[in-house]
Amino acid sequence: MSTKSNLSLNALRVFDVAARAGTFKQAAQQLGVTQAAVTRQIQTLENQLGMRLFQRDNRVHALTPAGLELAPALESIFRELDHTIQRARSTADHNITRLTLAISSERLRYWLQDRLADFHSIYPHIQLSFVRSDEQVTDAQQADWASQIQHENIDLLISQSLLRDTQIQQTTLYKPSYVAISPDADCDSTQATWFVDKAHPMHQRVIEQHTNRTHPLTINQCADTTMALDLAHTYQGVAIVDEQLTQHPSLSDWHTLGKTESSRSVAVYAQYRKKRRYSVALVALLNWLKLQVKDIDAS
C-alpha cells in the first residue's frame, strides 16, 4: 500500500466530484473528461489507499463505509482550497508590494537597469522605487542611512560601506575588481587625464600601477563614476570602474589599461533592517540579486 505522501491530488479531486454526483458519467461531464478517465482515477486512488471507496455494479453507484468517511472531509478541504486560491488571485490582481532600493547611479545605470525587465517578468507585483546613494557611505552619512532603513523609508541599500548599526543586517553580494578604462584605443595612461576618486582605496591601487616618477599622472578628482565616465569620454581620458560595469553595452568599445585590482576587504553589500521575519518581497529581491551576481562569484 502506498503512503499518503504518494496520493494523487488529481485522483482525490475526481473522487470528491464523483462522490457528490449521481453516476461516474455525471462526474465525467462535470469534470470535462471521459467516464473511463473517472473510473481510472478512482481505481488509482483505491489502489493507493488499499481500500474500496465505491460499491460498483451495473445498477448501484454507492459509497462504501470508507468512502462515506472520506467524502465529506475531502469536500470541506477542497472547498477551503478553492476559497484560498480565489483570495490569492484577488490579492495578486489588486495588491502591489513596493520596495525602495538605494543604489549608486553608476551601479543602477551600468549594472542593474538592463536586468530589471527580468525581475519584473518574474515578480510583476513587486514595484521597485530607487533612491540615489554613494558607493562609499561617509561617516557623516552613516547615521542618516541607518535611520532611513530602520524607519523603512529605504528597504534595501546597496553599497561598499557597512553601516555600523546593530539593527542593520548585511548580505555580501560579491567582491568587486577594479580596472582603468579609456575610450581611446591608443591611450597612454601616463599622458592621459584621469578622472577618479582619490579617496577610494581600490582607485589608489589601480593608479599605483601607472605611476611613473618621471611623468606624474594628471588626476582630476571625481567621486561619481558616472560623471567620471562622461568626462573620460569627452576628453579621451581614463576612468576607474568596477570591472562588472564594463560588461554594459555602452562600455563595450572601451579599452582596459593594465590589470584588475581586488581586495578581500572590499565588497558590495546589500543592507536592510534586521527582523525576525522578512517580507516575501524583500526575500525575493535579495534572492534575485544573488542570482545576478552568481556568475561573478564563479568567475
N, C-alpha and C positions, 0 to 999 in steps of 0.2 A: 504493500500500500504506500502511495506517495505521501510525503509530508505536506503540511499545509502551505509551506513556502512555495510548493510546486503547483498549487492550484491555479487553473486558468481563470483569469478575471473575465475573459470573454464568455467562458462557459457558465460562470456564475451569473453573468448578466442575462444570458439566454434562459437559464433556469428561472430567474426572477420573473421574466416575462411569461414563460411557459406555465409557471405555477398559477399565474393570475388569468391566463387565457383558457378558453374552453377546450381547445384542442391544440396539438402541435401545428396543425395547419393555420389556425388563427394566430398563433405565436409567430409563425414564419411570416405571415402577412404584416404583422406589426413591426417586425424587425427588418423587413425588406429582403429576406433570404428564402431559400427553398426549405420545404418541410424536411427533406433529407439532411440539410445542414443543421437544423434544430436537433434532429434525432442524434446526429453525430456528436454535437456539443454536449447534450445530456449524457450520452454514453461515456464521453470523455470524463465528465465530472464524476459520474458514478464510479468509474474505474479508479479515478484519483482518490476518491473518498473511501472506496471499498464498501459501498452500500447502495442499495436501490433507492431511488427518490420517487419514481413513478411506478404504479401498477399499470402495466400496459397489455391490452389485448385488443381485439377488433372492436370491442364495444365500450370499454372503460378507459377514461383518461383521468386517473386519480392519483393523488399524492400518497406515498407510504407514510407511516408514522415518522420516519426520519425526515421525509420531505416536508411534512406538516410542521416539524420543529424548525427546519431551516428557512422555509419560505418567508414568514413574517419578519424574521430578523434581517434577512437579505433585503427585503422590500424597504425596511427602515434605513438600512445602511446606504442603499443606492439613492433613496430619496434625499438623504442628507448630503451625499456626494454631489448629486445634481445641483442642489441649492448652493453648495460651496463653490462649485465650478462657475455657476451663474454669478455669484458675488465676485469671484476673481475676475471674470470677464468684465463686469461692471467697473471694477476698480481699474483694470487695465485700460478701459475705454475713456475714463474720466480723470484719473489721478496722474499727475506728473510729479515726479520727485526731482527736486532741484538741488544741485550741488555747486558750490563755489570753489573754484580752484585758483590758487595764487601761483603764478609761474612767471619766469622772466620772459621778456618779449622775444629774445632770440630762441629760447627753447620752444616757445609756442610756435613761432614762425617757421623755424628750420627743422623742428623735430616732431611736434605734436599735431600741428594743424592739418597736415595731409592725412593723418591717421584717424581723424575724428569721424569721418564718414563710416569707417568700420565700427567704431564704438556705437554710433547712433543706430546702425543697422542691427546690432546685437541687442542694444538696450534703448529702444525708441522712447521709453517713458522715463528716461533719466535725462534731464536737461542740465547742461553744464553752462555755468557763467564763469567769467575769467576776470581776475584782478592782477595787475602787474606787480611783480616783486623783483628783487635783485637776486642774482645767483649767490652773491655773498651778502648775508644779512649782517649789518654792522652791529656793534654793541648798542648803539643808540636805538636801533630798530628792534632789538630782541624783545623787549617788554611789550611793544605795540603788537608785533605779530603773535606773540603768545596770548595776549589778551583777545585779539581777533579770533583766534582758534578756540579759546576757552568759551567765549561768548557765542561761538558758532556763526560768526559773521563770515568766517572762512572755514570750509570743511577740510581742505587739504592744501598744504604748502609744499611746493617742490623747490628745493634749493640745495646748496652745498654747505650750508651752515646749520649746525644743530642748535635748536633752541634750548637754552638752559632752563628748563621748566619741568618739574616732576609730573605735571599734569598733561604733558605732551608726549605722545607715542611716536617713535621714529621707525621707519622701514627703509632699509638701504635698497635703492633701485639698481644702481650699478656703479662701477669705478671708472670714471672717465679718463681718457688720454687726450693730451693737448698737442696741437701741431700748428706751425706757422704756415699760412697760405697766402697766395697772391694771384690776382687775375692776369698778371704779366708772365707769359711763358719764359721770358728771358730775364726775369727779376734777379738782380744781385742783392741779396739780403743785407749786405754791408753798405750799399749805396741807397737803398730804398727807404722811404719814410714808414716807420712802424706806428700803428695805431693800436695801443694795448692798455691793459690795466696794470700799471706797475705795482699795485698793491696785491695782485693775485699771485700766490706762490707758484702756481704752475706756469703762468706767463713768465715769471722770472727765470724759471728753469729752461724754458724754450729760448728766451733771449740770450742766456749764457752760452748756448750752442753757437750763436752767431757773433758773439762779442769778439772784436778784434782791437787790440790795444792801439794799433796804428790808425785804425779807421773806426772811431766810435760810432755806434748806431744813432740814427736820428729817430728819437722816440717821442711821440705825442701821446699824452695821457688821454685815454678814452675808456671809461669803465663800462660803457654799454656796448656789448658785442655787435648788436645790430647797427649802431652808429659807426663802429669801427669798420665793419664790413663795407658799409656805404662809402666811407671816406677812403678806404683802401681801393675800392673800385674806381672812385673818381680820380685819385692821384696815382693809380697803379702801384700802390704801396703794399704793405704787409699787415695782416691781422692774425691774431691767435685765437683758435676756437677749439672747442670740444670736437674731437675727431668725428663723432657721430653726426654732427651737424653738417659735415662735408658731404654726406650722402644725399642731401637735399638737391633736387634738380637744378636750382638756381646757382649752386656752387660746384656743379659737376665739371665745369670748364676751368676751375681754379687749380692752381698748381701748388703742390706740397713742397715746402722748403725744410730740409733737414729731417730728423727723426721725431717720432712722437715721444712725449714725456708723460709719465704717470706716477702716482704715489699711492701707497696704501692708506695714507691718512686723508686723501681727498675722495669724496664720494658724492653722489647725487641721492638725496633723501626725500622721501615722502613723509610729511609730518601732519598729525591730526590729533584731535582731543582724545585723551585716554578714557575709555569707558569699559564697563564690564561686557556690554554687548554693543556691537556696531551695527549700523543700519545696513540692510541688504544692498542698498545703492552704493554706499561707500565701499563695502567689501567687493562689490562688482567692479567698481572703478579701480581699486587697488590691484585686483587680480588681472584686470585688463592691462594696466600699466606694466605689471611684471612680465606679461607676455610680450609687450612691445620691446622690452629690453632683454628678453631671454637670449636673442641672437647675439647681443653684446657680450653677455657673460660667457657665451660659448666661443667667442672669437678670441 
